[in-house]
Amino acid sequence: MHMAASTLQSRSLTLERVESVERNTTVRHVDQLDSETLAAFYGAVTGDRAVPITATDLEPGEVIVFTDYYRVKRV
């Protein structure tokens, strides 16, 4: 049985600390996150763990401003 490559997309996100943000990047401040997304974001930052895509409204490539800049990445 073979699965199409498109069905193997990742179902979780990670956060990567970045020093700078490119001009065309979507940037949100942590205060703009809804309560579920904020809880998942905070857990990922403090627990260094992945976040299920379905648990948040985070988008791969966007940057969240907290104590540092964090780029959302698909894993």
C-alpha positions in Angstrom: 0.0 0.0 0.0 1.4 3.4 -1.0 0.3 6.7 0.5 0.4 9.9 -1.5 3.1 12.3 -0.3 0.5 15.0 0.5 -1.2 12.7 3.1 2.1 12.5 5.1 2.1 16.2 6.1 3.2 16.9 9.6 0.6 17.3 12.3 2.6 19.4 14.8 4.5 22.6 15.1 7.7 23.7 16.9 9.0 27.1 17.9 12.4 28.3 16.9 14.0 31.3 18.7 15.1 33.8 16.0 17.2 37.0 16.3 15.6 39.0 13.6 12.4 39.0 11.5 12.2 39.6 7.8 10.0 42.5 6.6 7.3 40.4 5.0 6.9 38.0 7.9 3.6 37.8 9.8 4.3 38.9 13.4 1.9 38.6 16.3 2.4 39.6 19.9 1.7 36.9 22.5 -1.2 39.1 23.8 -3.0 38.6 20.5 -3.2 34.8 20.9 -6.5 33.2 22.1 -6.4 31.3 25.4 -6.0 27.8 23.9 -3.2 29.0 21.6 -1.5 30.9 24.4 -1.5 27.9 26.6 -0.1 25.7 23.9 2.5 28.3 23.0 3.6 28.8 26.6 3.8 25.0 27.1 6.0 24.7 24.0 8.3 27.6 25.1 8.7 26.4 28.7 8.6 22.6 28.0 10.5 22.6 24.7 7.9 20.4 23.0 5.9 20.3 19.8 2.4 21.7 19.5 -0.4 19.8 17.7 -1.5 21.9 14.7 -5.2 21.3 15.7 -4.6 22.8 19.2 -3.8 26.3 17.9 -4.3 28.9 15.3 -0.5 29.2 14.8 0.7 29.2 11.1 4.0 27.9 10.0 6.4 30.8 9.2 4.8 33.4 11.4 6.7 34.9 14.3 5.3 35.3 17.8 6.8 38.0 20.1 7.1 36.9 23.7 10.3 37.4 25.7 12.1 36.7 22.4 11.0 36.2 18.8 9.8 32.7 18.0 9.2 31.4 14.5 6.5 28.7 14.1 7.8 25.7 12.2 6.1 22.6 10.9 7.8 19.3 12.0 
